[in-house]
């Protein structure tokens, strides 16, 4: 789901409501949020409403054989990497721009982009 850009001086509580409600409707396994200061705050509020966790500073994602989502993040000032497993669904990760290469949309597998006005 893509939401329109939010001006810096506008409160983002409206985004929190929209994202949380859409997540309840779609029941995704994973929600990715931009890893900016505002994105982290929006993500934390959405995670609280969904009663799930948020991995900030995510630098890697993987799904294991048990279908658990493993999220990697730097710790100790970049000296180590921690693997985080979110035991609740949806898992949420805040990812900084440029961490992952953009993926192609897998239309043949039912993937879609939902744009909200």
C-alpha positions, 0 to 999 in steps of 0.5 A, spaced: 500 500 500 502 506 498 500 512 501 501 520 498 507 524 501 505 527 508 507 534 509 512 535 514 508 540 518 502 535 518 500 530 524 501 523 521 495 520 526 491 519 520 496 514 517 496 510 523 489 509 523 489 507 515 495 503 516 492 499 522 485 498 519 488 496 512 492 491 515 486 488 519 483 487 513 488 484 509 491 480 514 499 480 511 504 476 514 509 482 513 509 490 513 514 494 511 515 501 513 520 506 511 526 507 516 526 514 517 524 518 524 517 519 522 516 512 519 519 509 525 514 513 529 508 511 525 510 504 525 511 503 532 504 506 533 501 501 528 504 496 531 501 498 538 494 498 535 495 491 531 499 488 538 505 486 534 512 488 534 516 492 530 524 491 528 527 498 526 533 498 522 532 492 519 538 490 514 535 483 512 529 479 511 528 471 511 523 466 512 525 460 515 522 452 514 517 454 520 515 460 516 517 465 521 520 471 519 527 473 521 529 480 521 536 482 522 539 489 525 545 492 527 547 492 534 553 495 538 554 501 534 554 496 527 559 491 531 554 485 531 548 483 527 542 481 531 536 476 528 529 478 531 523 473 530 517 476 531 512 471 534 506 475 532 503 477 526 503 481 522 511 482 523 513 489 522 520 492 519 522 499 518 527 499 513 532 505 510 532 507 503 537 503 499 538 497 504 534 492 499 534 492 491 527 494 489 523 487 487 519 486 481 511 486 482 509 478 482 503 480 478 502 472 476 502 471 484 497 476 485 501 481 488 498 488 487 500 495 489 494 499 493 494 506 492 490 510 497 488 518 496 
